Amino acid sequence: MFQKAIRIFSVSALALSLGACMTLPGAPTAQATVDPALTSPDLNTRAQAQASAYKANPQDAANALAYSETLASLSQHEQQNAVLERVVMSGVGDADVMAAYGKSLISIGEYARADQVLSQAFQADMPDWRVLSARGVANDKLGNHREARTLYEHALRVKPEEPSVLANLGLSYAFERDYGQAEVFLRRSIAQPGADPRAQQNLALIQGLQGKKDQEKATLSKVASGEDTNDALAATAKLKRAQEGTPRNVPAASQRTRPKLASQ
């Protein structure tokens, strides 16, 4: 039910990625190279050129990373994972490749393996907040919410007030129904420059689950149309009624009301 409400709130495809999707940065250790304005035909043309280069030299890590990002933009996550796995298995295991591979494992639902790979990609002397945040997402997917929050907090020490990490941290609290804390971090997220508008949708959901109907409606009105707002309000009300009948001490991994986390 929470998953359905998240989809309705994610009018623009929000999951937590987190999303209420969890947020996975475009590239865990490097600036994303795919222009979000590219059309599907442009992306397919780009993918074909990169595929040819990959076929000629699968150990070219730079091309493999760029190719994997294009595949992700086309939602071809299984192929993206296969490309990166081949690079890793060929012995090209630098931090950038391992981080991208770990993130691709999250995209196909291999959360435990993703956490293992991302932990290998982490460099203590050069900590990358993107790797830490991606590990947080993997652990939230596994139901390890306390561990996930430790990772998000570490990421915030590396990059203070990063909006995507703040949003993920808020959603991590929401998974355990600590909506007060969830609201605190989602508010901090949307206050930052460059914040994803989907965090505002998640904030509205959390406000609704606390019974703050007027605030929920006001928050939604900033990011959703009238019809979408009404659908979201109805979904939240239904979810709230369902949660009132669900014990809080149900293990996180088995709760039917856990939201589905998806890459942003």
C-alpha positions as a Markdown table, in Angstrom:
| # | Residue | x | y | z |
|---|---|---|---|---|
| 1 | Met | 0.0 | 0.0 | 0.0 |
| 2 | Phe | 2.8 | 2.4 | 0.9 |
| 3 | Gln | 4.4 | 1.4 | -2.4 |
| 4 | Lys | 1.2 | 2.4 | -4.3 |
| 5 | Ala | 1.0 | 5.7 | -2.5 |
| 6 | Ile | 4.6 | 6.4 | -3.4 |
| 7 | Arg | 3.9 | 5.8 | -7.0 |
| 8 | Ile | 1.0 | 8.2 | -7.0 |
| 9 | Phe | 3.1 | 10.8 | -5.2 |
| 10 | Ser | 5.8 | 10.2 | -7.7 |
| 11 | Val | 3.9 | 11.9 | -10.5 |
| 12 | Ser | 7.3 | 12.5 | -12.1 |
| 13 | Ala | 8.5 | 8.9 | -11.5 |
| 14 | Leu | 9.6 | 9.3 | -7.9 |
| 15 | Ala | 10.3 | 6.2 | -6.0 |
| 16 | Leu | 13.6 | 5.7 | -2.4 |
| 17 | Ser | 15.6 | 5.4 | -4.3 |
| 18 | Leu | 15.0 | 5.7 | -1.9 |
| 19 | Gly | 11.9 | 7.7 | -4.4 |
| 20 | Ala | 9.3 | 8.1 | -2.2 |
| 21 | Cys | 12.2 | 6.7 | -4.0 |
| 22 | Met | 15.7 | 6.4 | -2.6 |
| 23 | Thr | 18.1 | 8.6 | -4.5 |
| 24 | Leu | 21.1 | 7.1 | -6.2 |
| 25 | Pro | 23.4 | 9.7 | -7.7 |
| 26 | Gly | 23.9 | 9.3 | -11.4 |
| 27 | Ala | 27.5 | 8.2 | -11.0 |
| 28 | Pro | 28.7 | 7.1 | -7.5 |
| 29 | Thr | 32.2 | 8.5 | -7.9 |
| 30 | Ala | 32.2 | 10.8 | -10.9 |
| 31 | Gln | 30.1 | 13.4 | -12.6 |
| 32 | Ala | 27.4 | 11.8 | -14.8 |
| 33 | Thr | 28.1 | 12.2 | -18.5 |
| 34 | Val | 24.7 | 11.6 | -20.0 |
| 35 | Asp | 22.8 | 14.8 | -20.8 |
| 36 | Pro | 19.3 | 14.4 | -19.3 |
| 37 | Ala | 17.9 | 16.4 | -22.2 |
| 38 | Leu | 18.8 | 13.7 | -24.7 |
| 39 | Thr | 15.9 | 12.0 | -26.5 |
| 40 | Ser | 15.5 | 8.2 | -26.7 |
| 41 | Pro | 16.7 | 8.1 | -30.4 |
| 42 | Asp | 19.8 | 10.1 | -29.3 |
| 43 | Leu | 20.4 | 7.8 | -26.5 |
| 44 | Asn | 20.1 | 4.8 | -28.7 |
| 45 | Thr | 22.6 | 6.3 | -31.2 |
| 46 | Arg | 25.0 | 7.0 | -28.4 |
| 47 | Ala | 24.6 | 3.4 | -27.0 |
| 48 | Gln | 25.3 | 1.9 | -30.4 |
| 49 | Ala | 28.6 | 3.8 | -30.7 |
| 50 | Gln | 29.6 | 2.9 | -27.2 |
| 51 | Ala | 28.6 | -0.7 | -27.8 |
| 52 | Ser | 30.9 | -0.9 | -30.8 |
| 53 | Ala | 33.8 | 0.5 | -28.7 |
| 54 | Tyr | 33.0 | -1.9 | -25.9 |
| 55 | Lys | 33.0 | -4.9 | -28.2 |
| 56 | Ala | 36.4 | -3.8 | -29.6 |
| 57 | Asn | 37.9 | -3.4 | -26.1 |
| 58 | Pro | 35.7 | -4.5 | -23.2 |
| 59 | Gln | 38.5 | -3.6 | -20.8 |
| 60 | Asp | 38.3 | 0.1 | -21.7 |
| 61 | Ala | 36.9 | 1.2 | -18.3 |
| 62 | Ala | 36.1 | 4.8 | -19.4 |
| 63 | Asn | 34.0 | 3.7 | -22.3 |
| 64 | Ala | 32.4 | 0.9 | -20.2 |
| 65 | Leu | 31.4 | 3.4 | -17.6 |
| 66 | Ala | 30.0 | 5.9 | -20.2 |
| 67 | Tyr | 28.2 | 3.0 | -21.9 |
| 68 | Ser | 26.7 | 1.8 | -18.6 |
| 69 | Glu | 25.3 | 5.3 | -17.9 |
| 70 | Thr | 23.7 | 5.4 | -21.3 |
| 71 | Leu | 22.1 | 2.0 | -20.7 |
| 72 | Ala | 20.8 | 3.2 | -17.3 |
| 73 | Ser | 19.3 | 6.2 | -19.0 |
| 74 | Leu | 17.5 | 3.8 | -21.3 |
| 75 | Ser | 16.4 | 1.7 | -18.3 |
| 76 | Gln | 18.3 | -1.3 | -19.6 |
| 77 | His | 19.6 | -2.2 | -16.1 |
| 78 | Glu | 20.2 | -5.9 | -16.7 |
| 79 | Gln | 22.5 | -5.1 | -19.7 |
| 80 | Gln | 24.1 | -2.3 | -17.7 |
| 81 | Asn | 25.0 | -4.7 | -14.9 |
| 82 | Ala | 26.3 | -7.3 | -17.4 |
| 83 | Val | 28.6 | -4.7 | -19.0 |
| 84 | Leu | 30.1 | -3.6 | -15.7 |
| 85 | Glu | 30.3 | -7.1 | -14.3 |
| 86 | Arg | 32.4 | -8.1 | -17.4 |
| 87 | Val | 34.8 | -5.2 | -16.8 |
| 88 | Val | 35.2 | -6.1 | -13.1 |
| 89 | Met | 35.7 | -9.8 | -13.9 |
| 90 | Ser | 38.4 | -8.9 | -16.4 |
| 91 | Gly | 40.4 | -7.4 | -13.6 |
| 92 | Val | 39.7 | -3.7 | -14.1 |
| 93 | Gly | 38.5 | -3.1 | -10.6 |
| 94 | Asp | 39.3 | 0.5 | -9.9 |
| 95 | Ala | 37.1 | 2.4 | -7.5 |
| 96 | Asp | 34.9 | 4.1 | -10.2 |
| 97 | Val | 34.1 | 0.8 | -11.9 |
| 98 | Met | 33.4 | -1.0 | -8.6 |
| 99 | Ala | 31.1 | 1.9 | -7.5 |
| 100 | Ala | 29.2 | 1.9 | -10.7 |
| 101 | Tyr | 28.9 | -1.9 | -10.6 |
| 102 | Gly | 27.6 | -1.8 | -7.1 |
| 103 | Lys | 25.0 | 0.8 | -8.0 |
| 104 | Ser | 23.9 | -1.4 | -11.0 |
| 105 | Leu | 23.4 | -4.3 | -8.6 |
| 106 | Ile | 20.9 | -2.2 | -6.7 |
| 107 | Ser | 19.1 | -1.4 | -9.9 |
| 108 | Ile | 18.5 | -5.2 | -10.5 |
| 109 | Gly | 17.6 | -6.0 | -6.9 |
| 110 | Glu | 20.9 | -7.6 | -5.8 |
| 111 | Tyr | 21.1 | -5.5 | -2.6 |
| 112 | Ala | 23.4 | -7.7 | -0.4 |
| 113 | Arg | 25.9 | -8.1 | -3.3 |
| 114 | Ala | 25.6 | -4.4 | -4.0 |
| 115 | Asp | 26.5 | -3.6 | -0.4 |
| 116 | Gln | 29.5 | -5.9 | -0.5 |
| 117 | Val | 30.8 | -4.4 | -3.8 |
| 118 | Leu | 30.3 | -0.8 | -2.7 |
| 119 | Ser | 32.2 | -1.5 | 0.5 |
| 120 | Gln | 35.1 | -2.6 | -1.6 |
| 121 | Ala | 34.8 | 0.5 | -3.7 |
| 122 | Phe | 35.0 | 2.8 | -0.6 |
| 123 | Gln | 38.4 | 4.4 | 0.0 |
| 124 | Ala | 38.9 | 5.6 | 3.5 |
| 125 | Asp | 41.5 | 8.1 | 2.5 |
| 126 | Met | 39.3 | 9.6 | -0.2 |
| 127 | Pro | 35.8 | 9.0 | 1.0 |
| 128 | Asp | 33.1 | 9.5 | -1.6 |
| 129 | Trp | 29.6 | 10.5 | -0.3 |
| 130 | Arg | 28.0 | 8.9 | -3.4 |
| 131 | Val | 29.4 | 5.4 | -2.5 |
| 132 | Leu | 28.3 | 5.9 | 1.1 |
| 133 | Ser | 24.8 | 7.0 | 0.1 |
| 134 | Ala | 24.4 | 4.1 | -2.4 |
| 135 | Arg | 25.4 | 1.7 | 0.4 |
| 136 | Gly | 22.7 | 3.3 | 2.5 |
| 137 | Val | 20.1 | 2.6 | -0.2 |
| 138 | Ala | 21.2 | -1.0 | -0.4 |
| 139 | Asn | 20.9 | -1.4 | 3.4 |
| 140 | Asp | 17.5 | 0.3 | 3.5 |
| 141 | Lys | 16.4 | -2.1 | 0.7 |
| 142 | Leu | 17.6 | -5.0 | 2.9 |
| 143 | Gly | 15.7 | -3.6 | 5.9 |
| 144 | Asn | 18.9 | -2.7 | 7.7 |
| 145 | His | 17.7 | 0.9 | 8.5 |
| 146 | Arg | 20.0 | 1.7 | 11.4 |
| 147 | Glu | 23.0 | 0.7 | 9.3 |
| 148 | Ala | 21.7 | 2.7 | 6.4 |
| 149 | Arg | 21.3 | 5.8 | 8.6 |
| 150 | Thr | 24.9 | 5.5 | 9.8 |
| 151 | Leu | 26.0 | 5.4 | 6.2 |
| 152 | Tyr | 23.9 | 8.5 | 5.3 |
| 153 | Glu | 25.3 | 10.4 | 8.3 |
| 154 | His | 28.8 | 9.5 | 7.2 |
| 155 | Ala | 28.0 | 10.8 | 3.7 |
| 156 | Leu | 26.7 | 14.0 | 5.2 |
| 157 | Arg | 30.0 | 14.5 | 7.0 |
| 158 | Val | 31.8 | 14.2 | 3.7 |
| 159 | Lys | 29.3 | 16.5 | 1.9 |
| 160 | Pro | 27.2 | 18.5 | 4.4 |
| 161 | Glu | 23.5 | 19.2 | 3.5 |
| 162 | Glu | 23.6 | 17.2 | 0.3 |
| 163 | Pro | 19.9 | 17.1 | -0.6 |
| 164 | Ser | 19.7 | 13.6 | -2.0 |
| 165 | Val | 21.4 | 12.2 | 1.1 |
| 166 | Leu | 19.1 | 14.2 | 3.4 |
| 167 | Ala | 16.1 | 12.9 | 1.5 |
| 168 | Asn | 17.3 | 9.3 | 1.8 |
| 169 | Leu | 17.9 | 9.7 | 5.5 |
| 170 | Gly | 14.4 | 11.0 | 5.9 |
| 171 | Leu | 12.9 | 8.1 | 4.1 |
| 172 | Ser | 14.9 | 5.7 | 6.1 |
| 173 | Tyr | 13.2 | 7.0 | 9.2 |
| 174 | Ala | 9.9 | 6.8 | 7.4 |
| 175 | Phe | 10.4 | 3.1 | 6.8 |
| 176 | Glu | 10.3 | 2.6 | 10.6 |
| 177 | Arg | 7.3 | 5.0 | 10.9 |
| 178 | Asp | 9.4 | 7.7 | 12.7 |
| 179 | Tyr | 7.5 | 10.3 | 10.6 |
| 180 | Gly | 8.6 | 13.2 | 12.8 |
| 181 | Gln | 12.3 | 12.6 | 12.1 |
| 182 | Ala | 11.5 | 11.8 | 8.4 |
| 183 | Glu | 9.8 | 15.2 | 8.1 |
| 184 | Val | 12.8 | 17.0 | 9.6 |
| 185 | Phe | 15.2 | 15.6 | 7.1 |
| 186 | Leu | 12.9 | 16.0 | 4.1 |
| 187 | Arg | 12.4 | 19.6 | 5.0 |
| 188 | Arg | 16.2 | 20.1 | 5.2 |
| 189 | Ser | 16.5 | 18.4 | 1.8 |
| 190 | Ile | 14.0 | 20.6 | -0.1 |
| 191 | Ala | 15.6 | 23.7 | 1.5 |
| 192 | Gln | 18.9 | 23.0 | -0.4 |
| 193 | Pro | 19.8 | 24.4 | -3.8 |
| 194 | Gly | 19.2 | 21.7 | -6.5 |
| 195 | Ala | 16.9 | 19.6 | -4.4 |
| 196 | Asp | 14.8 | 17.1 | -6.3 |
| 197 | Pro | 11.1 | 18.1 | -6.4 |
| 198 | Arg | 10.3 | 14.5 | -5.6 |
| 199 | Ala | 11.5 | 15.1 | -2.1 |
| 200 | Gln | 8.7 | 17.6 | -1.7 |
| 201 | Gln | 6.2 | 14.9 | -2.8 |
| 202 | Asn | 7.6 | 12.6 | -0.2 |
| 203 | Leu | 7.3 | 15.3 | 2.4 |
| 204 | Ala | 3.7 | 15.7 | 1.6 |
| 205 | Leu | 3.2 | 11.9 | 2.0 |
| 206 | Ile | 4.9 | 12.0 | 5.4 |
| 207 | Gln | 2.8 | 15.0 | 6.5 |
| 208 | Gly | -0.4 | 13.1 | 5.5 |
| 209 | Leu | 0.6 | 10.0 | 7.5 |
| 210 | Gln | 0.9 | 12.3 | 10.5 |
| 211 | Gly | -2.6 | 13.6 | 10.0 |
| 212 | Lys | -1.4 | 17.0 | 8.9 |
| 213 | Lys | -3.9 | 17.3 | 6.0 |
| 214 | Asp | -3.7 | 21.0 | 5.4 |
| 215 | Gln | 0.1 | 20.9 | 5.3 |
| 216 | Glu | 0.1 | 17.9 | 3.0 |
| 217 | Lys | -2.3 | 19.6 | 0.6 |
| 218 | Ala | -0.2 | 22.8 | 0.6 |
| 219 | Thr | 3.0 | 20.9 | 0.0 |
| 220 | Leu | 1.5 | 18.9 | -2.8 |
| 221 | Ser | 0.1 | 22.0 | -4.5 |
| 222 | Lys | 3.7 | 23.1 | -5.2 |
| 223 | Val | 4.6 | 20.0 | -7.3 |
| 224 | Ala | 1.4 | 18.3 | -8.5 |
| 225 | Ser | -1.7 | 19.1 | -10.6 |
| 226 | Gly | -5.2 | 19.3 | -9.0 |
| 227 | Glu | -6.1 | 15.7 | -10.2 |
| 228 | Asp | -2.8 | 14.3 | -9.0 |
| 229 | Thr | -3.1 | 16.1 | -5.7 |
| 230 | Asn | -6.6 | 14.6 | -5.1 |
| 231 | Asp | -5.3 | 11.1 | -6.0 |
| 232 | Ala | -2.3 | 11.4 | -3.7 |
| 233 | Leu | -4.5 | 12.7 | -0.8 |
| 234 | Ala | -6.8 | 9.7 | -1.2 |
| 235 | Ala | -3.9 | 7.3 | -1.4 |
| 236 | Thr | -2.4 | 8.7 | 1.8 |
| 237 | Ala | -5.7 | 8.5 | 3.7 |
| 238 | Lys | -6.1 | 4.9 | 2.7 |
| 239 | Leu | -2.5 | 4.1 | 3.6 |
| 240 | Lys | -2.9 | 5.8 | 7.0 |
| 241 | Arg | -6.0 | 3.7 | 7.8 |
| 242 | Ala | -4.1 | 0.5 | 6.8 |
| 243 | Gln | -1.1 | 1.4 | 8.9 |
| 244 | Glu | -3.2 | 2.1 | 12.0 |
| 245 | Gly | -4.1 | -1.6 | 11.9 |
| 246 | Thr | -0.6 | -2.9 | 11.4 |
| 247 | Pro | 1.7 | -3.4 | 14.5 |
| 248 | Arg | 4.8 | -1.3 | 14.7 |
| 249 | Asn | 6.9 | -4.2 | 15.9 |
| 250 | Val | 6.6 | -6.2 | 12.7 |
| 251 | Pro | 10.2 | -6.8 | 11.5 |
| 252 | Ala | 11.1 | -4.2 | 8.8 |
| 253 | Ala | 11.9 | -6.8 | 6.2 |
| 254 | Ser | 8.4 | -8.3 | 6.4 |
| 255 | Gln | 6.3 | -5.2 | 6.7 |
| 256 | Arg | 3.8 | -5.1 | 3.8 |
| 257 | Thr | 3.8 | -1.3 | 4.0 |
| 258 | Arg | 7.4 | -0.7 | 3.2 |
| 259 | Pro | 7.8 | 1.5 | 0.2 |
| 260 | Lys | 9.6 | 0.1 | -2.8 |
| 261 | Leu | 12.9 | 1.9 | -3.2 |
| 262 | Ala | 14.0 | 2.7 | -6.7 |
| 263 | Ser | 16.9 | 4.6 | -8.4 |
| 264 | Gln | 16.3 | 8.1 | -9.2 |
